């Protein structure tokens, strides 16, 4: 089934600070990466879409229906919070049954869903382990599993790989990719590698405003990125006036990746991380 989430003229302010500034956009089935610096408005937007916070103004509609009854929409929604504060003495299985009861999922269906999710997320052999004994990666898998209990049409993930090592991040990304076929999946993150290869579209947020919303391929076509090798003194002068993506010191020289064609350099293929640094610089 094709799902569609429509956001229109959404606003949220904290005093004089606009956390979400008149945002309008649409999402259909697929993975969307929501990226931006700390304070860009990601968490506020996520909380509004997850029905954890009310906007000051604007509307959110799902499949053509204005979302007025949070109870109905929550039955179609899965939310994975950033916070890993889980009840320490509960086992994985007990916790998932507890969340299923909060979501009013019938016991027989809950049992089937939990068995499937434990297997899918490689947690079957750990289901009787207390949550306090789990690694960060396992806790994230449990949080994702609880978000999937009701087989949601909309799945919202807030910093899903926070605190994970590279292997755990890769494993979790693969799981998210497998889940995304018939769902709207929104991933809020500041770790660009989390979404660079799995997102169908990137939403770049800055000070409550959307400054880019497009496919990764189209976004990187807007950019020109170069690599140059400079003496250390030339590098210091260049860095005072230009944005440098990254630099590597090689003996008495520095190899830099940058956006400027003011100096001699080799044009290279841009990445989403390049776009992120360029757009927010």
N, C-alpha and C positions, 0 to 999 in steps of 0.2 A: 504494500500500500504506500502511495506517495503521501508523505506528510509535509505540512507547510506551517512554519511559524513566522508571523508577521509582527514586526515592531514598528510603531508609528509615534513619532514626536515624543520620545521618552525623555523625561527629565527627573533628576534627583540632585538636590543641593544639601550641603552641610554648612549652614550659615551662608557666608558669601562665596563659598567654594562650590563650583558646579562639578559634581562627580560624574554625572551623566548629562550631556548637553544636547537635547533635542535630537536624539538618535532615531533613525528610521532605516530598517533593513529587513530582508527576508532570508529565511533559511529553509531548504528542503533536505531530503535524505542525503546524508553524507557527513564528512568530518570537517568541522570548522575550527581553525586555530585562532583564539583570541589572545593577542599579545600586546604588550606595552610595559613601560617602566612601572615600578612601584608608585602608586598614586595616580595611575592613568585612568582608573575607574573600572578596572576589570572585575574586582570583587563586588563592587556595588551593582554592576550590570548582571553579574552571575546571580547574586542574591535576589534581584528583582525577578529575573526569569525563572528562578527556582521557587518563587512564591514565598521567600523568607523575608522580603522587604517590599514595602509599597513604594511605587514611584510617586513623585509629587504631581506629575501629569503625564499624559500619553497613554497609549494602549498596547496590549499584546493580544494577538489572536492566534488560535490554533485551528488549522483546517477550516478557516472561514468563520469560526465562532469566536466572538470576543470572550476573553477569559475573565469571567466574573465570579464563578464558583470555583474557589481554589481546590475544594475537595475533589471535584470531578477531574480537574487538570492534574492534580497530584497522583491520581490513579494511573495516569499516562506518562508520568515523569519519574526519572531516576536521577538522583543527585549524589555525587561523591564529594564530600567536603575535604578541604585541605587538612583540617585538624585531625590528628590521629588519636585523639583522646577516646579510647575504647574502654569498656568496662573490664577491668583487669582480670577478674575472677571467672568471667564467662568463658566457655569454650567457643571455638569457631561455630560449631553446629548450633549450640544454644543461642548464640548471638544472632545467627541468621533466622532462626525460628522466632526469636523475639522481634526482630525487625519485620518479619512477615506478618506477625500478629498486629503490629502497629499499622501496617499497610492494609489490614483487613483481608489478607489473602487466606482463603479456606485451607484448613490443615492438610487435606489430601493433596491439593495443588501445591501448597508450600513445600511439602515433603519431596514431591517430584522436582520442583524447581531447585531446591537446595541440593539434592543429589546430583542434578545436572551441572549446577554451578561449581560444586566442590570438585567434580571431575574435570570440568573445563578449565578451571583455574589451578589445577594440580594441588588441591587442598584436601583431597579425600583421605590421605594417610595422616593428616594433621587435624582432622575435624574434632578430636577430643582434647586437643591441646588448648590450654588457657591463652587468651589473647595477650596476656602480659609476657608470654614466653616467645612471642613471634618476632621475627626480624622485621625491619622496616618494609622490605619488599613484600613479605607475606601480609602485613597489615594493610598495605595498599591493595593487594588482591582481595582481601576480605571486604574492604570498603567498596571496591568495584563490584564485588559479588552482591553485596546488599543493595547497591543501586540497581542491579539487574533483576532483582527478585520478581518484580511485577512485569517483566519483559517490556520495558518502557518504549514509547515511541520517540521520546525526547530524553537524551542522556546528557547531563551536565557534569563536567569533571573540573574541579577547581585544583590546579597545581597537582595533578595526579602522580607525578614522579618526584615530588619534593623529597629530598633526603635520601634518594636511592642512588646506588652505585650504577655505573654505566651498563653493566649486564642486566641488572634488575630493571633499569629504564627501558632497555631494548625489549625485554620480555613483556613488560606491561604495554608498550606501544603495539607489539604484535597482537596481544589480546584485544586491545581497543580496535585495531584494524579489523579483526575477525568479527567483531560485534556490529560493525557500522552499516552493514548492507541495507537494512530496512528501517534505519533510525536517523534522526537528527542528533549528531554528537557534537557538542560544543566543549572544547578544551581550553581552559584559561591557563596560560603559562607564561613564564619569562625565559624558559629554556627553549630556544629556537629549535634545537635538534629534536625536541619532542614532537613537533608538528611538521617539520620541513618536508619529510618524505611521505607523510600519511594524510595531510590535510588536503581536502578538495579546494577549500578557499581559506584565505588568511584575512582576519580582521585586525587591523592595526589601530590601536587606540592611544590617543595622547590627550591628556587633560580633559577627559570626558568626551572627546570628539573622535569620530572615525576618520582617519586620514588616508587609509587604504582599505579596500575590500575587493579582492579579486582572487583568481587562481594563482598559485605560485609561479607558473610559467609566464603568465602575463605580467606579473609584478616585476620579475627580474628582467624582463625585456626593457623596462623603463630605465635601466641603470647601465653605467659604464664603470668598470672596475679595472684598476691597473696594478701591476707590481713593478717596483723600481728598486735599484740598489744604490745607496748613497753612502758617502762618508759620514762618520758620526756627527761632525760639525754641520754638514748639510742637512742631515736628518733633524737635528735640533732646530735649525732655522725653519725647515719645512713644517715641523710639528706645531710651531707657534701660529701658523696661519691656515693650516689645513687639517681636515679630519683624517686620522689614520685608523684603519680597521684593525690591523695588527702589525707587529714588527718582530723581526728575529735578528739578533746581532750575530754577525759572522766575522770574527776577527776584528779588524778595524772598520768594518763596514756594517750597514744595517739594511736588510731587505724588508721593504714595507709593502703593504697592500693598502690601496687608497683610491679616492674617487677623482682626483685632480689630473687633468692632462696638461698642467703647467710645466711638468718636468718629463723627461724621457722615461718611458715605461712600456711594458708589454701588456696589452689588453688581455684580461683573463675572464673566465666565465663567472658571473656573479652568483651569489647564493641568497637565500632568504635572510640569513644572518646579516649579510651585507646590506640588504634592503632595510632591515630593522635598525641598524646603526645609522644608515644614511637618513632615513625618514625622521628619526628621533633626535638627530644631532642638531 
